[in-house]
Amino acid sequence: MRRKFVYAAWLALQLLLIISFSCRDTLHALAEGPTILPDSFKNVAHKAETVLSTSLGQELPASNPAHQALATYLHVAGIEAGYNYFAPNVPSGYKLVFELHYRDGRVEYELPSITTATAGLRIAGLLDNIGRTRSDPVREILVKTLAQSVWREHPDVEGVRAILASVTLPSVREYEHGNRESYEFLYAYDFSATNEPAKPHDR
């Protein structure tokens, strides 16, 4: 009898987590917009997503034992991802620009190097992960890795500033009126000639 109770409790927990994370992903899609729902619903969806994420322990520090235990179980069970069954809209993306500073005072700008269409998709996916991560150390390491590839192509550069911005796409109506994509500054990381990152600048 006790074994059946344990199995039933585990099944209830499993289903609760699946439903919770699928609702969280749905609310995230609604908050990002655009959808057929009114724009006023975005704020409601965003607040509901925040409350749900907090109740699921997603806002706890990465070093928290409860957060680590739950994250481990979610990854092993495959619950945390995979519930975006369809794309109701084209999501906002991220753009990374490198500001190259030379010893003679010149400043040039360069985007991450892309040689093939496949590489472009991978870079886009990587930038999404960089922009959405909540861990500053992880974000810094990923940006530093991309900056190092640029540095190898420009060995005479004295310093590099990596600037990450979010890209907001216009709605169909806005596009018809001549509006195009806009950018919002998120983070900037400075790298010196010793290739050591300085303190990041947040928005």
Contact map, one row per residue, 1 for C-alpha under 8 A:
11111000000000000000000000000000000000000000000000000000000000000000000000000000000000000000000000000000000000000000000000000000000000000000000000000000000000000000000000000000000000000000000000000000000
11111100000000000000000000000000000000000000000000000000000000000000000000000000000000000000000000000000000000000000000000000000000000000000000000000000000000000000000000000000000000000000000000000000000
11111110000000000000000000000000000000000000000000000000000000000000000000000000000000000000000000000000000000000000000000000000000000000000000000000000000000000000000000000000000000000000000000000000000
11111111000000000000000000000000000000000000000000000000000000000000000000000000000000000000000000000000000000000000000000000000000000000000000000000000000000000000000000000000000000000000000000000000000
11111111100000000000000000000000000000000000000000000000000000000000000000000000000000000000000000000000000000000000000000000000000000000000000000000000000000000000000000000000000000000000000000000000000
01111111110000000000000000000000000000000000000000000000000000000000000000000000000000000000000000000000000000000000000000000000000000000000000000000000000000000000000000000000000000000000000000000000000
00111111111000000000000000000000000000000000000000000000000000000000000000000000000000000000000000000000000000000000000000000000000000000000000000000000000000000000000000000000000000000000000000000000000
00011111111100000000000000000000000000000000000000000000000000000000000000000000000000000000000000000000000000000000000000000000000000000000000000000000000000000000000000000000000000000000000000000000000
00001111111110000000000000000000000000000000000000000000000000000000000000000000000000000000000000000000000000000000000000000000000000000000000000000000000000000000000000000000000000000000000000000000000
00000111111111000000000000000000000000000000000000000000000000000000000000000000000000000000000000000000000000000000000000000000000000000000000000000000000000000000000000000000000000000000000000000000000
00000011111111100000000000000000000000000000000000000000000000000000000000000000000000000000000000000000000000000000000000000000000000000000000000000000000000000000000000000000000000000000000000000000000
00000001111111110000000000000000000000000000000000000000000000000000000000000000000000000000000000000000000000000000000000000000000000000000000000000000000000000000000000000000000000000000000000000000000
00000000111111111000000000000000000000000000000000000000000000000000000000000000000000000000000000000000000000000000000000000000000000000000000000000000000000000000000000000000000000000000000000000000000
00000000011111111100000000000000000000000000000000000000000000000000000000000000000000000000000000000000000000000000000000000000000000000000000000000000000000000000000000000000000000000000000000000000000
00000000001111111110000000000000000000000000000000000000000000000000000000000000000000000000000000000000000000000000000000000000000000000000000000000000000000000000000000000000000000000000000000000000000
00000000000111111111000000000000000000000000000000000000000000000000000000000000000000000000000000000000000000000000000000000000000000000000000000000000000000000000000000000000000000000000000000000000000
00000000000011111111100000000000000000000000000000000000000000000000000000000010000000000000000000000000000000000000000000000000000000000000000000000000000000000000000000000000000000000000000000000000000
00000000000001111111110000000000000000000000000000000000000000000000000000000011000000000000000000000000000000000000000000000000000000000000000000000000000000000000000000000000000000000000000000000000000
00000000000000111111111000000000000000000000000000000000000000000000000000000000000000000000000000000000000000000000000000000000000000000000000000000000000000000000000000000000000000000000000000000000000
00000000000000011111111100000000000000000000000000010000000000000000000000000000000000000000000000000000000000000000000000000000000000000000000000000000000000000000000000000000000000000000000000000000000
00000000000000001111111110000000000000000000000000000000000000000000000000000011101000000000000000000000000000000000000000000000000000000000000000000000000000000000000000000000000000000000000000000000000
00000000000000000111111111000000000000000000000000000000000000000000000000000000001100000000000000000000000000000000000000000000000000000000000000000000000000000000000000000000000000000000000000000000000
00000000000000000011111111100000000000000000000000000000000000000000000000000000000000000000000000000000000000000000000000000000000000000000000000000000000000000000000000000000000000000000000000000000000
00000000000000000001111111110000000000000000000010011000000000000000000000000000000000000000000000000000000000000000000000000000000000000000000000000000000000000000000000000000000000000000000000000000000
00000000000000000000111111111000000000000000000000000000000000000000000000000000001100000000000000000000000000000000000000000000000000000000000000000000000000000000000000000000000000000000000000000000000
00000000000000000000011111111100000000000000000000000000000000000000000000000000000100000000000000000000000000000000000000000000000000000000000000000000000000000000000000000000000000000000000000000000000
00000000000000000000001111111110000000000000110110000000000000000000000000000000000000000000000000000000000000000000000000000000000000000000000000000000000000000000000000000000000000000000000000000000000
00000000000000000000000111111111000000000000110010000000000000000000000000000000000000000000000000000000000000000000000000000000000000000000000000000000000000000000000000000000000000000000000000000000000
00000000000000000000000011111111100000000000000000000000000000000000000000000000000000011000000000000000000000000000000000000000000000000000000000000000000000000000000000000000000000000000000000000000000
00000000000000000000000001111111111000001100110000000000000000000000000000000000000000000000000000000000000000000000000000000000000000000000000000000000000000000000000000000000000000000000000000000000000
00000000000000000000000000111111100000001111110000000000000000000000000000000000000000000000000000000000000000000000000000000000000000000000000000000000000000000000000000000000000000000000000000000000000
00000000000000000000000000011111110000000100000000000000000000000000000000000000000000000011000000000000000000000000000000000000000000000000000000000000000000000000000000000000000000000000000000000000000
00000000000000000000000000001111111000100100000000000000000000000000000000000000000000001010000000000000000000000000000000000000000000000000000000000000000000000000000000000000000000000000000000000000000
00000000000000000000000000000101111110100000000000000000000000000000000000000000000000011000000000000000000000000000000000000000000000000000000000000000000000000000000000100000000000000000000000000000000
00000000000000000000000000000100111111000000000000000000000000000000000000000000000000011000000000000000000000000000000000000000000000000000000000000000000000000000000000000000000000000000000000000000000
00000000000000000000000000000000011111000000000000000000000000000000000000000000000000000000000000000000000000000000000000000000000000000000000000000000000000000000000000000000000000000000000000000000000
00000000000000000000000000000000011111101000000000000000000000000000000000000000000000000000000000000000000000000000000000000000000000000000000000000000000000000000000000000000000000000000000000000000000
00000000000000000000000000000000001111111100000000000000000000000000000000000000000000000000000000000000000000000000000000000000000000000000000000000000000000000000000000000000000000000000000000000000000
00000000000000000000000000000000110011111100000000000000000000000000000000000000000000000000000000000000000000000000000000000000000000000000000000000000000000000000000000000000000000000000000000000000000
00000000000000000000000000000000000001111111000000000000000000000000000000000000000000000000000000000000000000000000000000000000000000000000000000000000000000000000000000000000000000000000000000000000000
00000000000000000000000000000110000011111111100000000000000000000000000000000000000000000000000000000000000000000000000000000000000000000000000000000000000000000000000000000000000000000000000000000000000
00000000000000000000000000000111100001111111110000000000000000000000000000000000000000000000000000000000000000000000000000000000000000000000000000000000000000000000000000000000000000000000000000000000000
00000000000000000000000000000010000000011111111000000000000000000000000000000000000000000000000000000000000000000000000000000000000000000000000000000000000000000000000000000000000000000000000000000000000
00000000000000000000000000000010000000011111111100000000000000000000000000000000000000000000000000000000000000000000000000000000000000000000000000000000000000000000000000000000000000000000000000000000000
00000000000000000000000000110110000000001111111110000000000000000000000000000000000000000000000000000000000000000000000000000000000000000000000000000000000000000000000000000000000000000000000000000000000
00000000000000000000000000110110000000000111111111000000000000000000000000000000000000000000000000000000000000000000000000000000000000000000000000000000000000000000000000000000000000000000000000000000000
00000000000000000000000000000000000000000011111111100000000000000000000000000000000000000000000000000000000000000000000000000000000000000000000000000000000000000000000000000000000000000000000000000000000
00000000000000000000000000100000000000000001111111110000000000000000000000000000000000000000000000000000000000000000000000000000000000000000000000000000000000000000000000000000000000000000000000000000000
00000000000000000000000100110000000000000000111111111000000000000000000000000000000000000000000000000000000000000000000000000000000000000000000000000000000000000000000000000000000000000000000000000000000
00000000000000000000000000000000000000000000011111111100000000000000000000000000000000000000000000000000000000000000000000000000000000000000000000000000000000000000000000000000000000000000000000000000000
00000000000000000000000000000000000000000000001111111110000000000000000000000000000000000000000000000000000000000000000000000000000000000000000000000000000000000000000000000000000000000000000000000000000
00000000000000000001000100000000000000000000000111111111000000000000000000000000000000000000000000000000000000000000000000000000000000000000000000000000000000000000000000000000000000000000000000000000000
00000000000000000000000100000000000000000000000011111111111000000000000000000000000000000000000000000000000000000000000000000000000000000000000000000000000000000000000000000000000000000000000000000000000
00000000000000000000000000000000000000000000000001111111111100000000000000000000000000000000000000000000000000000000000000000000000000000000000000000000000000000000000000000000000000000000000000000000000
00000000000000000000000000000000000000000000000000111111110000000000000000000000000000000000000000000000000000000000000000000000000000000000000000000000000000000000000000000000000000000000000000000000000
00000000000000000000000000000000000000000000000000011111110000000000000000000000000000000000000000000000000000000000000000000000000000000000000000000000000000000000000000000000000000000000000000000000000
00000000000000000000000000000000000000000000000000001111111100000110010000000000000000000000000000000000000000000000000000000000000000000000000000000000000000000000000000000000000000000000000000000000000
00000000000000000000000000000000000000000000000000001111111100000010000000000000000000000000000000000000000000000000000000000000000000000000000000000000000000000000000000000000000000000000000000000000000
00000000000000000000000000000000000000000000000000001100111110000000000000000000000000000000000000000000000000000000000000000000000000000000000000000000000000000000000000000000000000000000000000000000000
00000000000000000000000000000000000000000000000000000100111111010010000000000000000000000000000000000000000000000000000000000000000000000000000000000000000000000000000000000000000000000000000000000000000
00000000000000000000000000000000000000000000000000000000001111110010000000000000000000000000000000000000000000000000000000000000000000000000000000000000000000000000000000000000000000000000000000000000000
00000000000000000000000000000000000000000000000000000000000111110011000000000000000000000000000000000000000000000000000000000000000000000000000000000000000000000000000000000000000000000000000000000000000
00000000000000000000000000000000000000000000000000000000000011111011000000000000000000000000000000000000000000000000000000000000000000000000000000000000000000000000000000000000000000000000000000000000000
00000000000000000000000000000000000000000000000000000000000111111111000000000000000000000000000000000000000000000000000000000000000000000000000000000000000000000000000000000000000000000000000000000000000
00000000000000000000000000000000000000000000000000000000000000111111100000000000000000000000000000000000000000000000000000000000000000000000000000000000000000000000000000000000000000000000000000000000000
00000000000000000000000000000000000000000000000000000000100000011111110000000000000000000000000000000000000000000000000000000000000000000000000000000000000000000000000000000000000000000000000000000000000
00000000000000000000000000000000000000000000000000000000110111111111111000000000000000000000000000000000000000000000000000000000000000000000000000000000000000000000000000000000000000000000000000000000000
00000000000000000000000000000000000000000000000000000000000001111111111100000000000000000000000000000000000000000000000000000000000000000000000000000000000000000000000000000000000000000000000000000000000
00000000000000000000000000000000000000000000000000000000000000001111111110000000000000000000000000000000000000000000000000000000000000000000000000000000000000000000000000000000000000000000000000000000000
00000000000000000000000000000000000000000000000000000000100000000111111111000000000000000000000000000000000000000000000000000000000000000000000000000000000000000000000000000000000000000000000000000000000
00000000000000000000000000000000000000000000000000000000000000000011111111100000000000000000000000000000000000000000000000000000000000000000000000000000000000000000000000000000000000000000000000000000000
00000000000000000000000000000000000000000000000000000000000000000001111111110000000000000000000000000000000000000000000000000000000000000000000000000000000000000000000000000000000000000000000000000000000
00000000000000000000000000000000000000000000000000000000000000000000111111111000000000000000000000000000000000000000000000000000000000000000000000000000000000000000000000000000000000000000000000000000000
00000000000000000000000000000000000000000000000000000000000000000000011111111111000000000000000000000000000000000000000000000000000000000000000000000000000000000000000000000000000000000000000000000000000
00000000000000000000000000000000000000000000000000000000000000000000001111111111000000000000000000000000000000000000000000000000000000000000000000000000000000000000000000000000000000000000000000000000000
00000000000000000000000000000000000000000000000000000000000000000000000111111110000000000000000000000000000000000000000000000000000000000000000000000000000000000000000000000000000000000000000000000000000
00000000000000000000000000000000000000000000000000000000000000000000000011111110000000000000000000000000000000000000000000000000000000000000000000000000000000000000000000000000000000000000000000000000000
00000000000000000000000000000000000000000000000000000000000000000000000001111111110000000000000000000000000000000000000000000000000000000000000000000000000000000000000000000000000000000000000000000000000
00000000000000001100100000000000000000000000000000000000000000000000000001111111110000000000000000000000000000000000000000000000000000000000000000000000000000000000000000000000000000000000000000000000000
00000000000000000100100000000000000000000000000000000000000000000000000001100111110000000000000000000000000000000000000000000000000000000000000000000000000000000000000000000000000000000000000000000000000
00000000000000000000100000000000000000000000000000000000000000000000000000000111111100000000000000000000000000000000000000000000000000000000000000000000000000000000000000000000000000000000000000000000000
00000000000000000000000000000000000000000000000000000000000000000000000000000111111110000000000000000000000000000000000000000000000000000000000000000000000000000000000000000000000000000000000000000000000
00000000000000000000110010000000000000000000000000000000000000000000000000000000111110000000000000000000000000000000000000000000000000000000000000000000000000000000000000000000000000000000000000000000000
00000000000000000000010011000000000000000000000000000000000000000000000000000000111111100000000000000000000000000000000000000000000000000000000000000000000000000000000000000000000000000000000000000000000
00000000000000000000000000000000000000000000000000000000000000000000000000000000011111100000000000000000000000000000000000000000000000000000000000000000000000000000000000000000000000000000000000000000000
00000000000000000000000000000000000000000000000000000000000000000000000000000000000111110000000000000000000000000000000000000000000000000000000000000000000000000000000000000000000000000000000000000000000
00000000000000000000000000000000000000000000000000000000000000000000000000000000000111111100000000000000000000000000000000000000000000000000000000000000000000000000000000000000000000000000000000000000000
00000000000000000000000000001000011000000000000000000000000000000000000000000000000001111100000000000000000000000000000000000000000000000000000000000000000000000000000000000000000000000000000000000000000
00000000000000000000000000001000111000000000000000000000000000000000000000000000000000111110000000000000000000000000000000000000000000000000000000000000000000000000000000000000000000000000000000000000000
00000000000000000000000000000000000000000000000000000000000000000000000000000000000000111111000000000000000000000000000000000000000000000000000000000000000000000000000000000000000000000000000000000000000
00000000000000000000000000000001100000000000000000000000000000000000000000000000000000001111100000000000000000000000000000000000000000000000000000000000000000000000000000000000000000000000000000000000000
00000000000000000000000000000001000000000000000000000000000000000000000000000000000000000111110000000000000000000000000000000000000000000000000000000000000000000000011110000000000000000000000000000000000
00000000000000000000000000000000000000000000000000000000000000000000000000000000000000000011111000000000000000000000000000010011000000000000000000000000000000000000011100000000000000000000000000000000000
00000000000000000000000000000000000000000000000000000000000000000000000000000000000000000001111100000000000000000000000000010011001000000000000000000000000000000001111000000000000000000000000000000000000
00000000000000000000000000000000000000000000000000000000000000000000000000000000000000000000111110000000000000000000000000000010000000000000000000000000000000000001111000000000000000000000000000000000000
00000000000000000000000000000000000000000000000000000000000000000000000000000000000000000000011111000000000000110000000000000010000000000000000000000000000000000111100000000000000000000000000000000000000
00000000000000000000000000000000000000000000000000000000000000000000000000000000000000000000001111100000000011110000000000000000000000000000000000000000000000000111000000000000000000000000000000000000000
00000000000000000000000000000000000000000000000000000000000000000000000000000000000000000000000111110000000011110000000000000000000000000000000000100000000000011110000000000000000000000000000000000000000
00000000000000000000000000000000000000000000000000000000000000000000000000000000000000000000000011111000001111000000000000000000000000000000000000000000000000011110000000000000000000000000000000000000000
00000000000000000000000000000000000000000000000000000000000000000000000000000000000000000000000001111100001111000000000000000000000000000000000000000000000011111000000000000000000000000000000000000000000
00000000000000000000000000000000000000000000000000000000000000000000000000000000000000000000000000111110111100000000000000000000000000000000000000000000000011110000000000000000000000000000000000000000000
00000000000000000000000000000000000000000000000000000000000000000000000000000000000000000000000000011111111000000000000000000000000000000000000000000000000111100000000000000000000000000000000000000000000
00000000000000000000000000000000000000000000000000000000000000000000000000000000000000000000000000001111110000000000000000000000000000000000000000000000000111000000000000000000000000000000000000000000000
00000000000000000000000000000000000000000000000000000000000000000000000000000000000000000000000000000111110000000000000000000000000000000000000000000000000000000000000000000000000000000000000000000000000
00000000000000000000000000000000000000000000000000000000000000000000000000000000000000000000000000001111111000000000000000000000000000000000000000000000000000000000000000000000000000000000000000000000000
00000000000000000000000000000000000000000000000000000000000000000000000000000000000000000000000000001111111100000000000000000000000000000000000000000000000000000000000000000000000000000000000000000000000
00000000000000000000000000000000000000000000000000000000000000000000000000000000000000000000000000111100111110000000000000000000000000000000000000000000000000000000000000000000000000000000000000000000000
00000000000000000000000000000000000000000000000000000000000000000000000000000000000000000000000000111000011111000000000000000000000000000000000000000000000000000000000000000000000000000000000000000000000
00000000000000000000000000000000000000000000000000000000000000000000000000000000000000000000000011110000001111100000000000000000000000000000000000000000000000000000000000000000000000000000000000000000000
00000000000000000000000000000000000000000000000000000000000000000000000000000000000000000000000011110000000111110000000000000000000000000000000000000000000000000000000000000000000000000000000000000000000
00000000000000000000000000000000000000000000000000000000000000000000000000000000000000000000000111000000000011111000000000000000000000000000000000000000000000000000000000000000000000000000000000000000000
00000000000000000000000000000000000000000000000000000000000000000000000000000000000000000000000111000000000001111100000000100000000000000000000001000100000000000000000000000000000000000000000000000000000
00000000000000000000000000000000000000000000000000000000000000000000000000000000000000000000000000000000000000111110000000000000000000000000000000000100000000000000000000000000000000000000000000000000000
00000000000000000000000000000000000000000000000000000000000000000000000000000000000000000000000000000000000000011111101100100000000000000000000000000000000000000000000000000000000000000000000000000000000
00000000000000000000000000000000000000000000000000000000000000000000000000000000000000000000000000000000000000001111101100000000000000000000000000000000000000000000000000000000000000000000000000000000000
00000000000000000000000000000000000000000000000000000000000000000000000000000000000000000000000000000000000000000111111100000000000000000000000000000000000000000000000000000000000000000000000000000000000
00000000000000000000000000000000000000000000000000000000000000000000000000000000000000000000000000000000000000000111111110000000000000000000000000000000000000000000000000000000000000000000000000000000000
00000000000000000000000000000000000000000000000000000000000000000000000000000000000000000000000000000000000000000001111111000000000000000000000000000000000000000000000000000000000000000000000000000000000
00000000000000000000000000000000000000000000000000000000000000000000000000000000000000000000000000000000000000000111111111100000000000000000000000000000000000000000000000000000000000000000000000000000000
00000000000000000000000000000000000000000000000000000000000000000000000000000000000000000000000000000000000000000111111111110000000000000000000000000000000000000000000000000000000000000000000000000000000
00000000000000000000000000000000000000000000000000000000000000000000000000000000000000000000000000000000000000000000111111111000000000000000000000000000000000000000000000000000000000000000000000000000000
00000000000000000000000000000000000000000000000000000000000000000000000000000000000000000000000000000000000000000000011111111100000000000000000000000000000000000000000000000000000000000000000000000000000
00000000000000000000000000000000000000000000000000000000000000000000000000000000000000000000000000000000000000010100001111111110000000000000000000000000000000000000000000000000000000000000000000000000000
00000000000000000000000000000000000000000000000000000000000000000000000000000000000000000000110000000000000000000000000111111111000000000000000000000000000000000000000000000000000000000000000000000000000
00000000000000000000000000000000000000000000000000000000000000000000000000000000000000000000000000000000000000000000000011111111100000000000000000000000000000000000000000000000000000000000000000000000000
00000000000000000000000000000000000000000000000000000000000000000000000000000000000000000000000000000000000000000000000001111111110000000000000000000000000000000000000000000000000000000000000000000000000
00000000000000000000000000000000000000000000000000000000000000000000000000000000000000000000111100000000000000000000000000111111111000000000000000000000000000000000000000000000000000000000000000000000000
00000000000000000000000000000000000000000000000000000000000000000000000000000000000000000000110000000000000000000000000000011111111100000000000000000000000000000000000000000000000000000000000000000000000
00000000000000000000000000000000000000000000000000000000000000000000000000000000000000000000000000000000000000000000000000001111111110000000000000000000000000000000000000000000000000000000000000000000000
00000000000000000000000000000000000000000000000000000000000000000000000000000000000000000000000000000000000000000000000000000111111110000010011000000000000000000000000000000000000000000000000000000000000
00000000000000000000000000000000000000000000000000000000000000000000000000000000000000000000010000000000000000000000000000000011111110000010000000000000000000000001010000000000000000000000000000000000000
00000000000000000000000000000000000000000000000000000000000000000000000000000000000000000000000000000000000000000000000000000001111111000000000000000000000000000000000000000000000000000000000000000000000
00000000000000000000000000000000000000000000000000000000000000000000000000000000000000000000000000000000000000000000000000000000111111110110000000000000000000000000000000000000000000000000000000000000000
00000000000000000000000000000000000000000000000000000000000000000000000000000000000000000000000000000000000000000000000000000000000111110010000000000000000000000000000000000000000000000000000000000000000
00000000000000000000000000000000000000000000000000000000000000000000000000000000000000000000000000000000000000000000000000000000000011111110000000000000000000000000000000000000000000000000000000000000000
00000000000000000000000000000000000000000000000000000000000000000000000000000000000000000000000000000000000000000000000000000000000011111111000000000000000000000000000000000000000000000000000000000000000
00000000000000000000000000000000000000000000000000000000000000000000000000000000000000000000000000000000000000000000000000000000000000111111100000000000000000000000000000000000000000000000000000000000000
00000000000000000000000000000000000000000000000000000000000000000000000000000000000000000000000000000000000000000000000000000000000010111111110000000000000000000000000000000000000000000000000000000000000
00000000000000000000000000000000000000000000000000000000000000000000000000000000000000000000000000000000000000000000000000000000011011111111111000000000000000000000000000000000000000000000000000000000000
00000000000000000000000000000000000000000000000000000000000000000000000000000000000000000000000000000000000000000000000000000000000000011111111100000000000000000000000000000000000000000000100000000000000
00000000000000000000000000000000000000000000000000000000000000000000000000000000000000000000000000000000000000000000000000000000000000001111111110000000000000000000000000000000000000000000000000000000000
00000000000000000000000000000000000000000000000000000000000000000000000000000000000000000000000000000000000000000000000000000000010000000111111111000000000000000000000000000000000000000000000000000000000
00000000000000000000000000000000000000000000000000000000000000000000000000000000000000000000000000000000000000000000000000000000010000000011111111100000000000000100000000000000000000000000100000000000000
00000000000000000000000000000000000000000000000000000000000000000000000000000000000000000000000000000000000000000000000000000000000000000001111111110000000000000000000000000000000000000000000000001000000
00000000000000000000000000000000000000000000000000000000000000000000000000000000000000000000000000000000000000000000000000000000000000000000111111111000000000000000000000000000000000000000000000000000000
00000000000000000000000000000000000000000000000000000000000000000000000000000000000000000000000000000000000000010000000000000000000000000000011111111100000000000000000000000000000000000000000000000000000
00000000000000000000000000000000000000000000000000000000000000000000000000000000000000000000000001000000000000000000000000000000000000000000001111111110000000010100000000000000000000000000000000000000000
00000000000000000000000000000000000000000000000000000000000000000000000000000000000000000000000000000000000000000000000000000000000000000000000111111111000000000000000000000000000000000000000000100000000
00000000000000000000000000000000000000000000000000000000000000000000000000000000000000000000000000000000000000000000000000000000000000000000000011111111100000000000000000000000000000000000000000000000000
00000000000000000000000000000000000000000000000000000000000000000000000000000000000000000000000000000000000000011000000000000000000000000000000001111111110000000000000000000000000000000000000000000000000
00000000000000000000000000000000000000000000000000000000000000000000000000000000000000000000000000000000000000000000000000000000000000000000000000111111111010010000000000000000000000000000000000000000000
00000000000000000000000000000000000000000000000000000000000000000000000000000000000000000000000000000000000000000000000000000000000000000000000000011111111000000000000000000000000000000000000000000000000
00000000000000000000000000000000000000000000000000000000000000000000000000000000000000000000000000000000000000000000000000000000000000000000000000001111111000000000000000000000000000000000000000000000000
00000000000000000000000000000000000000000000000000000000000000000000000000000000000000000000000000000000000000000000000000000000000000000000000000000111111110000000000000000000000000000000000000000000000
00000000000000000000000000000000000000000000000000000000000000000000000000000000000000000000000000000000000000000000000000000000000000000000000000000011111110000000000000000000000000000000000000000000000
00000000000000000000000000000000000000000000000000000000000000000000000000000000000000000000000000000110000000000000000000000000000000000000000000000000011111000000000000000000000000000000000000000000000
00000000000000000000000000000000000000000000000000000000000000000000000000000000000000000000000000011110000000000000000000000000000000000000000000000010011111110000000000000000000000000000000010000000000
00000000000000000000000000000000000000000000000000000000000000000000000000000000000000000000000000011110000000000000000000000000000000000000000000000000000111110000000000000000000000000000000110000000000
00000000000000000000000000000000000000000000000000000000000000000000000000000000000000000000000000011100000000000000000000000000000000000000000000000000000011111000000000000000000000000000011110000000000
00000000000000000000000000000000000000000000000000000000000000000000000000000000000000000000000001111000000000000000000000000000000000000000000000100010000011111100000000000000000000000000011100000000000
00000000000000000000000000000000000000000000000000000000000000000000000000000000000000000000000001110000000000000000000000000000000000000000000000000000000000111110000000000000000000000001111000000000000
00000000000000000000000000000000000000000000000000000000000000000000000000000000000000000000000111100000000000000000000000000000000000000000001000100000000000011111000000000000000000000001110000000000000
00000000000000000000000000000000000000000000000000000000000000000000000000000000000000000000000111100000000000000000000000000000000000000000000000000000000000001111100000000000000000001111100000000000000
00000000000000000000000000000000000000000000000000000000000000000000000000000000000000000000011110000000000000000000000000000000001000000000000000000000000000000111110000000000000000001111000000000000000
00000000000000000000000000000000000000000000000000000000000000000000000000000000000000000000011100000000000000000000000000000000000000000000000000000000000000000011111000000000000000111110000000000000000
00000000000000000000000000000000000000000000000000000000000000000000000000000000000000000001111000000000000000000000000000000000001000000000000000000000000000000001111100000000000000111100000000000000000
00000000000000000000000000000000000000000000000000000000000000000000000000000000000000000001111000000000000000000000000000000000000000000000000000000000000000000000111110000000000011110000000000000000000
00000000000000000000000000000000000000000000000000000000000000000000000000000000000000000001100000000000000000000000000000000000000000000000000000000000000000000000011111000000000011110000000000000000000
00000000000000000000000000000000000000000000000000000000000000000000000000000000000000000001000000000000000000000000000000000000000000000000000000000000000000000000001111100000000111000000000000000000000
00000000000000000000000000000000000000000000000000000000000000000000000000000000000000000000000000000000000000000000000000000000000000000000000000000000000000000000000111111110001111000000000000000000000
00000000000000000000000000000000010000000000000000000000000000000000000000000000000000000000000000000000000000000000000000000000000000000000000000000000000000000000000011111110000000000000000000000000000
00000000000000000000000000000000000000000000000000000000000000000000000000000000000000000000000000000000000000000000000000000000000000000000000000000000000000000000000001111111000000000000000000000000000
00000000000000000000000000000000000000000000000000000000000000000000000000000000000000000000000000000000000000000000000000000000000000000000000000000000000000000000000001111111100000000000000000000000000
00000000000000000000000000000000000000000000000000000000000000000000000000000000000000000000000000000000000000000000000000000000000000000000000000000000000000000000000001111111111100000000000000000000000
00000000000000000000000000000000000000000000000000000000000000000000000000000000000000000000000000000000000000000000000000000000000000000000000000000000000000000000000001111111111100000000000000000000000
00000000000000000000000000000000000000000000000000000000000000000000000000000000000000000000000000000000000000000000000000000000000000000000000000000000000000000000000000011111111000000000000000000000000
00000000000000000000000000000000000000000000000000000000000000000000000000000000000000000000000000000000000000000000000000000000000000000000000000000000000000000000000000001111111000000000000000000000000
00000000000000000000000000000000000000000000000000000000000000000000000000000000000000000000000000000000000000000000000000000000000000000000000000000000000000000000000000000111111100000000000000000000000
00000000000000000000000000000000000000000000000000000000000000000000000000000000000000000000000000000000000000000000000000000000000000000000000000000000000000000000000001000111111110000000000000000000000
00000000000000000000000000000000000000000000000000000000000000000000000000000000000000000000000000000000000000000000000000000000000000000000000000000000000000000000000011000110011111000000000000000000000
00000000000000000000000000000000000000000000000000000000000000000000000000000000000000000000000000000000000000000000000000000000000000000000000000000000000000000000001111000000001111100000000000000000000
00000000000000000000000000000000000000000000000000000000000000000000000000000000000000000000000000000000000000000000000000000000000000000000000000000000000000000000001111000000000111110000000000000000000
00000000000000000000000000000000000000000000000000000000000000000000000000000000000000000000000000000000000000000000000000000000000000000000000000000000000000000000111100000000000011111000000000000000000
00000000000000000000000000000000000000000000000000000000000000000000000000000000000000000000000000000000000000000000000000000000000000000000000000000000000000000000111100000000000001111100000000000000000
00000000000000000000000000000000000000000000000000000000000000000000000000000000000000000000000000000000000000000000000000000000000000000000000000000000000000000011110000000000000000111110000000000000001
00000000000000000000000000000000000000000000000000000000000000000000000000000000000000000000000000000000000000000000000000000000000000000000000000000000000000000011110000000000000000011111000000000000011
00000000000000000000000000000000000000000000000000000000000000000000000000000000000000000000000000000000000000000000000000000000000000000000000000000000000000000011100000000000000000001111100000000001111
00000000000000000000000000000000000000000000000000000000000000000000000000000000000000000000000000000000000000000000000000000000000000000000000000000000000000001111000000000000000000000111110000000001110
00000000000000000000000000000000000000000000000000000000000000000000000000000000000000000000000000000000000000000000000000000000000000000001001000000000000000001110000000000000000000000011111000001111100
00000000000000000000000000000000000000000000000000000000000000000000000000000000000000000000000000000000000000000000000000000000000000000000000000000000000000111100000000000000000000000001111100001111000
00000000000000000000000000000000000000000000000000000000000000000000000000000000000000000000000000000000000000000000000000000000000000000000000000000000000000111000000000000000000000000000111111111100000
00000000000000000000000000000000000000000000000000000000000000000000000000000000000000000000000000000000000000000000000000000000000000000000000000000000000001110000000000000000000000000000011111111100000
00000000000000000000000000000000000000000000000000000000000000000000000000000000000000000000000000000000000000000000000000000000000000000000000000000000000011100000000000000000000000000000001111110000000
00000000000000000000000000000000000000000000000000000000000000000000000000000000000000000000000000000000000000000000000000000000000000000000000000000000000000000000000000000000000000000000001111110000000
00000000000000000000000000000000000000000000000000000000000000000000000000000000000000000000000000000000000000000000000000000000000000000000000000010000000000000000000000000000000000000000001111111000000
00000000000000000000000000000000000000000000000000000000000000000000000000000000000000000000000000000000000000000000000000000000000000000000000000000000000000000000000000000000000000000000001111111100000
00000000000000000000000000000000000000000000000000000000000000000000000000000000000000000000000000000000000000000000000000000000000000000000000100000000000000000000000000000000000000000000111100111111000
00000000000000000000000000000000000000000000000000000000000000000000000000000000000000000000000000000000000000000000000000000000000000000000000000000000000000000000000000000000000000000000111100011111000
00000000000000000000000000000000000000000000000000000000000000000000000000000000000000000000000000000000000000000000000000000000000000000000000000000000000000000000000000000000000000000000110000001111100
00000000000000000000000000000000000000000000000000000000000000000000000000000000000000000000000000000000000000000000000000000000000000000000000000000000000000000000000000000000000000000011110000001111110
00000000000000000000000000000000000000000000000000000000000000000000000000000000000000000000000000000000000000000000000000000000000000000000000000000000000000000000000000000000000000000011100000000011111
00000000000000000000000000000000000000000000000000000000000000000000000000000000000000000000000000000000000000000000000000000000000000000000000000000000000000000000000000000000000000000111000000000001111
00000000000000000000000000000000000000000000000000000000000000000000000000000000000000000000000000000000000000000000000000000000000000000000000000000000000000000000000000000000000000001110000000000000111
